[in-house]
Protein backbone atom coordinates (compact mmCIF):
# COMPACT_ATOMS: atom_id res chain seq x y z
CA UNK A 1 0.00 0.00 0.00
CA UNK A 2 1.39 3.39 -1.01
CA UNK A 3 -0.14 6.34 0.82
CA UNK A 4 0.29 9.68 -0.94
CA UNK A 5 2.59 11.94 1.13
CA UNK A 6 -0.09 14.61 1.65
CA UNK A 7 -2.52 11.97 2.94
CA UNK A 8 0.12 10.31 5.13
CA UNK A 9 1.11 13.63 6.68
CA UNK A 10 -2.51 14.53 7.40
CA UNK A 11 -3.19 11.16 9.04
CA UNK A 12 -0.02 11.36 11.14
CA UNK A 13 -0.98 14.82 12.34
CA UNK A 14 -4.60 13.87 13.07
CA UNK A 15 -5.98 16.17 10.39
CA UNK A 16 -9.21 15.31 8.54
CA UNK A 17 -9.03 12.97 5.55
CA UNK A 18 -11.88 11.69 3.35
CA UNK A 19 -11.59 8.50 1.30
CA UNK A 20 -13.11 8.44 -2.20
CA UNK A 21 -13.86 5.46 -4.43
CA UNK A 22 -12.54 5.10 -7.96
CA UNK A 23 -15.26 2.98 -9.61
CA UNK A 24 -17.19 6.15 -10.43
CA UNK A 25 -14.15 7.32 -12.42
CA UNK A 26 -13.42 4.11 -14.33
CA UNK A 27 -16.91 2.64 -14.65
CA UNK A 28 -19.59 4.96 -13.29
CA UNK A 29 -19.54 7.98 -15.59
CA UNK A 30 -18.88 8.42 -19.32
CA UNK A 31 -15.82 10.25 -20.65
CA UNK A 32 -14.97 13.09 -20.30
CA UNK A 33 -17.47 13.65 -17.48
CA UNK A 34 -15.68 11.08 -15.32
CA UNK A 35 -12.39 12.98 -15.06
CA UNK A 36 -14.06 16.33 -14.55
CA UNK A 37 -16.26 14.85 -11.81
CA UNK A 38 -13.27 13.20 -10.10
CA UNK A 39 -11.49 16.55 -9.89
CA UNK A 40 -14.63 18.33 -8.67
CA UNK A 41 -15.22 15.73 -5.95
CA UNK A 42 -11.67 16.09 -4.65
CA UNK A 43 -12.05 19.89 -4.76
CA UNK A 44 -15.28 19.66 -2.72
CA UNK A 45 -13.43 17.73 -0.01
CA UNK A 46 -10.64 20.32 0.04
CA UNK A 47 -13.12 23.19 0.17
CA UNK A 48 -14.61 21.49 3.24
CA UNK A 49 -11.28 21.55 5.05
CA UNK A 50 -10.21 17.92 4.55
CA UNK A 51 -7.66 16.06 2.43
CA UNK A 52 -9.09 13.85 -0.34
CA UNK A 53 -7.77 10.30 -0.68
CA UNK A 54 -9.06 8.64 -3.83
CA UNK A 55 -8.25 4.92 -3.64
CA UNK A 56 -7.34 2.64 -6.55
CA UNK A 57 -4.95 -0.10 -7.67
CA UNK A 58 -2.19 0.89 -10.09
CA UNK A 59 0.47 -1.49 -11.40
CA UNK A 60 -0.38 -4.05 -8.74
CA UNK A 61 -0.15 -1.63 -5.83
CA UNK A 62 -2.83 -0.14 -3.58
CA UNK A 63 -2.71 3.64 -3.87
CA UNK A 64 -4.34 5.76 -1.17
CA UNK A 65 -4.45 9.26 -2.62
CA UNK A 66 -3.94 9.91 -6.33
CA UNK A 67 -2.24 12.70 -8.25
CA UNK A 68 -3.87 14.16 -11.35
CA UNK A 69 -1.93 11.89 -13.71
CA UNK A 70 -3.32 8.84 -11.90
CA UNK A 71 -6.86 10.23 -12.10
CA UNK A 72 -6.39 10.74 -15.85
CA UNK A 73 -5.12 7.18 -16.23
CA UNK A 74 -8.16 5.71 -14.50
CA UNK A 75 -10.51 7.89 -16.49
CA UNK A 76 -8.99 7.16 -19.91
CA UNK A 77 -8.25 3.42 -19.94
CA UNK A 78 -10.58 0.54 -20.80
CA UNK A 79 -8.65 -2.22 -19.00
CA UNK A 80 -9.24 -1.07 -15.42
CA UNK A 81 -10.77 -3.93 -13.43
CA UNK A 82 -13.75 -3.30 -11.15
CA UNK A 83 -12.57 -4.53 -7.75
CA UNK A 84 -14.58 -5.65 -4.81
CA UNK A 85 -12.67 -7.00 -1.82
CA UNK A 86 -12.59 -10.51 -3.30
CA UNK A 87 -10.99 -9.19 -6.52
CA UNK A 88 -8.18 -7.21 -4.89
CA UNK A 89 -5.76 -10.14 -4.40
CA UNK A 90 -6.02 -11.24 -8.04
CA UNK A 91 -5.47 -7.79 -9.54
CA UNK A 92 -2.61 -7.09 -7.11
CA UNK A 93 -0.91 -10.41 -7.83
CA UNK A 94 -1.15 -9.81 -11.58
CA UNK A 95 0.22 -6.28 -11.35
CA UNK A 96 -2.91 -4.76 -12.84
CA UNK A 97 -4.98 -1.62 -12.47
CA UNK A 98 -8.24 -1.65 -10.56
CA UNK A 99 -11.01 0.71 -9.52
CA UNK A 100 -12.41 0.08 -6.06
CA UNK A 101 -16.07 -0.46 -5.21
CA UNK A 102 -17.68 0.82 -2.01
CA UNK A 103 -16.74 -2.38 -0.16
CA UNK A 104 -13.12 -2.39 -1.34
CA UNK A 105 -12.68 1.33 -0.75
CA UNK A 106 -14.06 1.09 2.78
CA UNK A 107 -11.77 -1.87 3.55
CA UNK A 108 -8.62 -0.19 2.22
CA UNK A 109 -9.46 3.18 3.74
CA UNK A 110 -9.87 1.65 7.19
CA UNK A 111 -6.53 -0.17 6.81
CA UNK A 112 -4.91 3.17 6.02
CA UNK A 113 -6.47 4.75 9.12
CA UNK A 114 -9.14 6.84 7.37
CA UNK A 115 -12.42 7.15 9.26
CA UNK A 116 -14.73 8.84 6.71
CA UNK A 117 -15.59 7.80 3.17
CA UNK A 118 -17.80 9.62 0.63
CA UNK A 119 -19.52 7.84 -2.25
CA UNK A 120 -22.65 8.12 -4.38
CA UNK A 121 -24.83 5.26 -3.23
CA UNK A 122 -24.10 1.89 -1.70
CA UNK A 123 -25.13 -1.45 -3.19
CA UNK A 124 -27.96 -3.37 -1.65
CA UNK A 125 -30.43 -6.21 -2.00
CA UNK A 126 -31.68 -6.71 -5.55
CA UNK A 127 -35.36 -6.90 -6.35
CA UNK A 128 -35.15 -10.53 -7.42
CA UNK A 129 -32.91 -11.60 -4.53
CA UNK A 130 -35.35 -14.30 -3.40
CA UNK A 131 -34.51 -16.21 -6.58
CA UNK A 132 -30.97 -15.01 -7.36
CA UNK A 133 -29.51 -14.40 -3.86
CA UNK A 134 -28.06 -11.23 -5.40
CA UNK A 135 -26.97 -8.95 -2.57
CA UNK A 136 -24.14 -6.44 -2.67
CA UNK A 137 -20.94 -7.17 -0.79
CA UNK A 138 -21.12 -3.54 0.36
CA UNK A 139 -23.52 -4.54 3.14
CA UNK A 140 -21.24 -7.15 4.67
CA UNK A 141 -18.26 -4.79 4.36
CA UNK A 142 -20.18 -2.12 6.29
CA UNK A 143 -20.89 -4.66 9.03
CA UNK A 144 -17.17 -5.42 9.41
CA UNK A 145 -15.43 -2.09 8.78
CA UNK A 146 -14.93 0.75 11.25
CA UNK A 147 -15.77 3.65 8.95
CA UNK A 148 -18.45 6.28 8.39
CA UNK A 149 -19.80 6.06 4.84
CA UNK A 150 -21.60 9.13 3.50
CA UNK A 151 -23.96 8.27 0.66
CA UNK A 152 -27.31 9.11 -0.94
CA UNK A 153 -28.86 5.84 0.16
CA UNK A 154 -29.17 2.98 -2.32
CA UNK A 155 -30.25 3.15 -5.94
CA UNK A 156 -34.02 3.06 -6.28
CA UNK A 157 -33.69 0.22 -8.80
CA UNK A 158 -32.85 -2.04 -5.82
CA UNK A 159 -35.11 -3.37 -3.06
CA UNK A 160 -34.72 -0.50 -0.60
CA UNK A 161 -36.86 -2.03 2.13
CA UNK A 162 -34.97 -5.32 2.04
CA UNK A 163 -31.66 -3.44 2.06
CA UNK A 164 -32.63 -1.57 5.22
CA UNK A 165 -33.69 -4.86 6.83
CA UNK A 166 -30.29 -6.39 6.01
CA UNK A 167 -28.48 -3.35 7.42
CA UNK A 168 -30.46 -3.79 10.64
CA UNK A 169 -29.61 -7.50 10.80
CA UNK A 170 -25.94 -6.68 10.24
CA UNK A 171 -26.02 -4.09 13.07
CA UNK A 172 -25.00 -1.18 10.84
CA UNK A 173 -25.97 2.17 12.38
CA UNK A 174 -28.04 4.07 9.79
CA UNK A 175 -28.47 7.84 10.12
CA UNK A 176 -30.42 10.33 8.03
CA UNK A 177 -28.75 13.72 7.67
CA UNK A 178 -31.37 16.40 8.29
CA UNK A 179 -34.06 14.02 7.04
CA UNK A 180 -36.51 11.48 8.42
CA UNK A 181 -36.69 9.66 5.07
CA UNK A 182 -34.12 7.27 3.69
CA UNK A 183 -33.05 8.67 0.31
CA UNK A 184 -33.33 6.70 -2.92
CA UNK A 185 -30.22 7.96 -4.72
CA UNK A 186 -31.88 9.91 -7.56
CA UNK A 187 -34.79 10.68 -5.23
CA UNK A 188 -34.76 12.54 -1.92
CA UNK A 189 -37.24 10.06 -0.41
CA UNK A 190 -37.28 6.32 -1.14
CA UNK A 191 -40.56 5.89 0.72
CA UNK A 192 -38.83 4.33 3.74
CA UNK A 193 -37.96 6.06 7.04
CA UNK A 194 -34.47 6.26 8.53
CA UNK A 195 -34.00 4.74 12.00
CA UNK A 196 -32.27 7.85 13.35
CA UNK A 197 -32.02 11.48 12.30
CA UNK A 198 -28.99 13.73 12.87
CA UNK A 199 -28.77 17.44 12.12
CA UNK A 200 -25.08 18.34 12.32
CA UNK A 201 -21.65 16.96 11.50
CA UNK A 202 -20.78 17.20 15.19
CA UNK A 203 -23.70 14.90 16.02
CA UNK A 204 -22.51 12.39 13.42
CA UNK A 205 -19.00 12.47 14.89
CA UNK A 206 -20.43 11.85 18.38
CA UNK A 207 -22.29 8.78 17.11
CA UNK A 208 -19.13 7.42 15.44
CA UNK A 209 -17.15 7.90 18.66
CA UNK A 210 -19.88 6.30 20.79
CA UNK A 211 -20.03 3.25 18.50
CA UNK A 212 -16.28 2.81 18.93
CA UNK A 213 -16.48 3.36 22.68
CA UNK A 214 -18.86 0.44 23.16
CA UNK A 215 -16.74 -1.81 20.93
CA UNK A 216 -19.40 -2.38 18.27
CA UNK A 217 -17.90 -3.88 15.12
CA UNK A 218 -18.66 -2.29 11.78
CA UNK A 219 -19.50 1.17 10.66
CA UNK A 220 -21.99 4.00 10.36
CA UNK A 221 -24.02 4.73 7.23
CA UNK A 222 -24.89 8.42 6.87
CA UNK A 223 -27.66 8.91 4.31
CA UNK A 224 -27.57 12.37 2.74
CA UNK A 225 -30.46 13.10 0.35
CA UNK A 226 -30.38 15.33 -2.67
CA UNK A 227 -32.35 18.53 -2.07
CA UNK A 228 -35.86 18.19 -3.46
CA UNK A 229 -35.17 20.76 -6.18
CA UNK A 230 -32.08 18.82 -7.34
CA UNK A 231 -33.55 15.31 -7.45
CA UNK A 232 -34.68 13.53 -10.60
CA UNK A 233 -38.31 14.30 -11.40
CA UNK A 234 -40.20 11.63 -9.41
CA UNK A 235 -42.82 11.00 -12.11
CA UNK A 236 -40.11 10.60 -14.77
CA UNK A 237 -38.15 8.36 -12.43
CA UNK A 238 -41.08 6.07 -11.70
CA UNK A 239 -42.04 5.81 -15.38
CA UNK A 240 -38.49 4.99 -16.53
CA UNK A 241 -38.04 2.46 -13.73
CA UNK A 242 -41.33 0.67 -14.52
CA UNK A 243 -40.50 0.57 -18.23
CA UNK A 244 -36.97 -0.66 -17.48
CA UNK A 245 -38.17 -3.48 -15.22
CA UNK A 246 -40.69 -4.56 -17.85
CA UNK A 247 -38.02 -4.48 -20.57
CA UNK A 248 -35.63 -6.49 -18.39
CA UNK A 249 -38.27 -9.15 -17.82
CA UNK A 250 -39.07 -9.29 -21.54
CA UNK A 251 -35.40 -9.61 -22.52
CA UNK A 252 -34.51 -12.06 -19.76
CA UNK A 253 -32.10 -9.70 -18.02
CA UNK A 254 -31.42 -10.75 -14.43
CA UNK A 255 -28.75 -11.00 -11.73
CA UNK A 256 -25.64 -8.87 -12.07
CA UNK A 257 -26.71 -7.70 -15.55
CA UNK A 258 -29.78 -5.96 -14.13
CA UNK A 259 -28.13 -2.89 -12.58
CA UNK A 260 -26.10 -1.77 -15.63
CA UNK A 261 -29.12 -2.50 -17.85
CA UNK A 262 -31.41 -0.26 -15.80
CA UNK A 263 -28.85 2.50 -15.26
CA UNK A 264 -28.14 2.71 -19.01
CA UNK A 265 -31.88 3.08 -19.64
CA UNK A 266 -32.09 5.80 -17.00
CA UNK A 267 -29.30 7.72 -18.73
CA UNK A 268 -30.91 7.33 -22.16
CA UNK A 269 -34.54 7.90 -21.19
CA UNK A 270 -33.88 10.92 -18.96
CA UNK A 271 -31.67 12.70 -21.48
CA UNK A 272 -28.65 12.40 -19.22
CA UNK A 273 -30.42 14.00 -16.26
CA UNK A 274 -29.83 10.89 -14.14
CA UNK A 275 -26.07 11.27 -14.64
CA UNK A 276 -26.22 14.93 -13.73
CA UNK A 277 -28.13 14.03 -10.56
CA UNK A 278 -25.47 11.42 -9.84
CA UNK A 279 -22.71 14.03 -9.95
CA UNK A 280 -24.73 16.46 -7.82
CA UNK A 281 -25.29 13.93 -5.08
CA UNK A 282 -21.66 12.77 -4.99
CA UNK A 283 -20.48 16.38 -4.64
CA UNK A 284 -22.95 16.92 -1.80
CA UNK A 285 -21.75 13.77 -0.07
CA UNK A 286 -18.11 14.83 -0.44
CA UNK A 287 -18.89 18.18 1.18
CA UNK A 288 -20.74 16.53 4.08
CA UNK A 289 -18.01 13.91 4.55
CA UNK A 290 -15.41 16.65 4.84
CA UNK A 291 -17.49 18.31 7.57
CA UNK A 292 -17.76 15.00 9.46
CA UNK A 293 -14.02 14.36 9.10
CA UNK A 294 -13.30 17.84 10.47
CA UNK A 295 -15.63 17.21 13.43
CA UNK A 296 -13.95 13.85 14.14
CA UNK A 297 -10.48 15.37 13.91
C-alpha positions in Angstrom: 0.0 0.0 0.0 1.4 3.4 -1.0 -0.1 6.3 0.8 0.3 9.7 -0.9 2.6 11.9 1.1 -0.1 14.6 1.7 -2.5 12.0 2.9 0.1 10.3 5.1 1.1 13.6 6.7 -2.5 14.5 7.4 -3.2 11.2 9.0 0.0 11.4 11.1 -1.0 14.8 12.3 -4.6 13.9 13.1 -6.0 16.2 10.4 -9.2 15.3 8.5 -9.0 13.0 5.5 -11.9 11.7 3.4 -11.6 8.5 1.3 -13.1 8.4 -2.2 -13.9 5.5 -4.4 -12.5 5.1 -8.0 -15.3 3.0 -9.6 -17.2 6.1 -10.4 -14.1 7.3 -12.4 -13.4 4.1 -14.3 -16.9 2.6 -14.7 -19.6 5.0 -13.3 -19.5 8.0 -15.6 -18.9 8.4 -19.3 -15.8 10.3 -20.7 -15.0 13.1 -20.3 -17.5 13.6 -17.5 -15.7 11.1 -15.3 -12.4 13.0 -15.1 -14.1 16.3 -14.5 -16.3 14.9 -11.8 -13.3 13.2 -10.1 -11.5 16.5 -9.9 -14.6 18.3 -8.7 -15.2 15.7 -6.0 -11.7 16.1 -4.7 -12.0 19.9 -4.8 -15.3 19.7 -2.7 -13.4 17.7 0.0 -10.6 20.3 0.0 -13.1 23.2 0.2 -14.6 21.5 3.2 -11.3 21.6 5.0 -10.2 17.9 4.6 -7.7 16.1 2.4 -9.1 13.9 -0.3 -7.8 10.3 -0.7 -9.1 8.6 -3.8 -8.3 4.9 -3.6 -7.3 2.6 -6.6 -4.9 -0.1 -7.7 -2.2 0.9 -10.1 0.5 -1.5 -11.4 -0.4 -4.1 -8.7 -0.2 -1.6 -5.8 -2.8 -0.1 -3.6 -2.7 3.6 -3.9 -4.3 5.8 -1.2 -4.4 9.3 -2.6 -3.9 9.9 -6.3 -2.2 12.7 -8.3 -3.9 14.2 -11.4 -1.9 11.9 -13.7 -3.3 8.8 -11.9 -6.9 10.2 -12.1 -6.4 10.7 -15.9 -5.1 7.2 -16.2 -8.2 5.7 -14.5 -10.5 7.9 -16.5 -9.0 7.2 -19.9 -8.3 3.4 -19.9 -10.6 0.5 -20.8 -8.7 -2.2 -19.0 -9.2 -1.1 -15.4 -10.8 -3.9 -13.4 -13.7 -3.3 -11.2 -12.6 -4.5 -7.8 -14.6 -5.6 -4.8 -12.7 -7.0 -1.8 -12.6 -10.5 -3.3 -11.0 -9.2 -6.5 -8.2 -7.2 -4.9 -5.8 -10.1 -4.4 -6.0 -11.2 -8.0 -5.5 -7.8 -9.5 -2.6 -7.1 -7.1 -0.9 -10.4 -7.8 -1.2 -9.8 -11.6 0.2 -6.3 -11.4 -2.9 -4.8 -12.8 -5.0 -1.6 -12.5 -8.2 -1.6 -10.6 -11.0 0.7 -9.5 -12.4 0.1 -6.1 -16.1 -0.5 -5.2 -17.7 0.8 -2.0 -16.7 -2.4 -0.2 -13.1 -2.4 -1.3 -12.7 1.3 -0.8 -14.1 1.1 2.8 -11.8 -1.9 3.6 -8.6 -0.2 2.2 -9.5 3.2 3.7 -9.9 1.7 7.2 -6.5 -0.2 6.8 -4.9 3.2 6.0 -6.5 4.8 9.1 -9.1 6.8 7.4 -12.4 7.1 9.3 -14.7 8.8 6.7 -15.6 7.8 3.2 -17.8 9.6 0.6 -19.5 7.8 -2.2 -22.7 8.1 -4.4 -24.8 5.3 -3.2 -24.1 1.9 -1.7 -25.1 -1.4 -3.2 -28.0 -3.4 -1.7 -30.4 -6.2 -2.0 -31.7 -6.7 -5.5 -35.4 -6.9 -6.3 -35.1 -10.5 -7.4 -32.9 -11.6 -4.5 -35.3 -14.3 -3.4 -34.5 -16.2 -6.6 -31.0 -15.0 -7.4 -29.5 -14.4 -3.9 -28.1 -11.2 -5.4 -27.0 -9.0 -2.6 -24.1 -6.4 -2.7 -20.9 -7.2 -0.8 -21.1 -3.5 0.4 -23.5 -4.5 3.1 -21.2 -7.2 4.7 -18.3 -4.8 4.4 -20.2 -2.1 6.3 -20.9 -4.7 9.0 -17.2 -5.4 9.4 -15.4 -2.1 8.8 -14.9 0.8 11.3 -15.8 3.7 9.0 -18.4 6.3 8.4 -19.8 6.1 4.8 -21.6 9.1 3.5 -24.0 8.3 0.7 -27.3 9.1 -0.9 -28.9 5.8 0.2 -29.2 3.0 -2.3 -30.2 3.1 -5.9 -34.0 3.1 -6.3 -33.7 0.2 -8.8 -32.9 -2.0 -5.8 -35.1 -3.4 -3.1 -34.7 -0.5 -0.6 -36.9 -2.0 2.1 -35.0 -5.3 2.0 -31.7 -3.4 2.1 -32.6 -1.6 5.2 -33.7 -4.9 6.8 -30.3 -6.4 6.0 -28.5 -3.4 7.4 -30.5 -3.8 10.6 -29.6 -7.5 10.8 -25.9 -6.7 10.2 -26.0 -4.1 13.1 -25.0 -1.2 10.8 -26.0 2.2 12.4 -28.0 4.1 9.8 -28.5 7.8 10.1 -30.4 10.3 8.0 -28.8 13.7 7.7 -31.4 16.4 8.3 -34.1 14.0 7.0 -36.5 11.5 8.4 -36.7 9.7 5.1 -34.1 7.3 3.7 -33.0 8.7 0.3 -33.3 6.7 -2.9 -30.2 8.0 -4.7 -31.9 9.9 -7.6 -34.8 10.7 -5.2 -34.8 12.5 -1.9 -37.2 10.1 -0.4 -37.3 6.3 -1.1 -40.6 5.9 0.7 -38.8 4.3 3.7 -38.0 6.1 7.0 -34.5 6.3 8.5 -34.0 4.7 12.0 -32.3 7.8 13.3 -32.0 11.5 12.3 -29.0 13.7 12.9 -28.8 17.4 12.1 -25.1 18.3 12.3 -21.7 17.0 11.5 -20.8 17.2 15.2 -23.7 14.9 16.0 -22.5 12.4 13.4 -19.0 12.5 14.9 -20.4 11.9 18.4 -22.3 8.8 17.1 -19.1 7.4 15.4 -17.1 7.9 18.7 -19.9 6.3 20.8 -20.0 3.3 18.5 -16.3 2.8 18.9 -16.5 3.4 22.7 -18.9 0.4 23.2 -16.7 -1.8 20.9 -19.4 -2.4 18.3 -17.9 -3.9 15.1 -18.7 -2.3 11.8 -19.5 1.2 10.7 -22.0 4.0 10.4 -24.0 4.7 7.2 -24.9 8.4 6.9 -27.7 8.9 4.3 -27.6 12.4 2.7 -30.5 13.1 0.4 -30.4 15.3 -2.7 -32.3 18.5 -2.1 -35.9 18.2 -3.5 -35.2 20.8 -6.2 -32.1 18.8 -7.3 -33.6 15.3 -7.5 -34.7 13.5 -10.6 -38.3 14.3 -11.4 -40.2 11.6 -9.4 -42.8 11.0 -12.1 -40.1 10.6 -14.8 -38.1 8.4 -12.4 -41.1 6.1 -11.7 -42.0 5.8 -15.4 -38.5 5.0 -16.5 -38.0 2.5 -13.7 -41.3 0.7 -14.5 -40.5 0.6 -18.2 -37.0 -0.7 -17.5 -38.2 -3.5 -15.2 -40.7 -4.6 -17.8 -38.0 -4.5 -20.6 -35.6 -6.5 -18.4 -38.3 -9.2 -17.8 -39.1 -9.3 -21.5 -35.4 -9.6 -22.5 -34.5 -12.1 -19.8 -32.1 -9.7 -18.0 -31.4 -10.8 -14.4 -28.8 -11.0 -11.7 -25.6 -8.9 -12.1 -26.7 -7.7 -15.5 -29.8 -6.0 -14.1 -28.1 -2.9 -12.6 -26.1 -1.8 -15.6 -29.1 -2.5 -17.9 -31.4 -0.3 -15.8 -28.8 2.5 -15.3 -28.1 2.7 -19.0 -31.9 3.1 -19.6 -32.1 5.8 -17.0 -29.3 7.7 -18.7 -30.9 7.3 -22.2 -34.5 7.9 -21.2 -33.9 10.9 -19.0 -31.7 12.7 -21.5 -28.7 12.4 -19.2 -30.4 14.0 -16.3 -29.8 10.9 -14.1 -26.1 11.3 -14.6 -26.2 14.9 -13.7 -28.1 14.0 -10.6 -25.5 11.4 -9.8 -22.7 14.0 -10.0 -24.7 16.5 -7.8 -25.3 13.9 -5.1 -21.7 12.8 -5.0 -20.5 16.4 -4.6 -22.9 16.9 -1.8 -21.8 13.8 -0.1 -18.1 14.8 -0.4 -18.9 18.2 1.2 -20.7 16.5 4.1 -18.0 13.9 4.5 -15.4 16.7 4.8 -17.5 18.3 7.6 -17.8 15.0 9.5 -14.0 14.4 9.1 -13.3 17.8 10.5 -15.6 17.2 13.4 -14.0 13.8 14.1 -10.5 15.4 13.9 
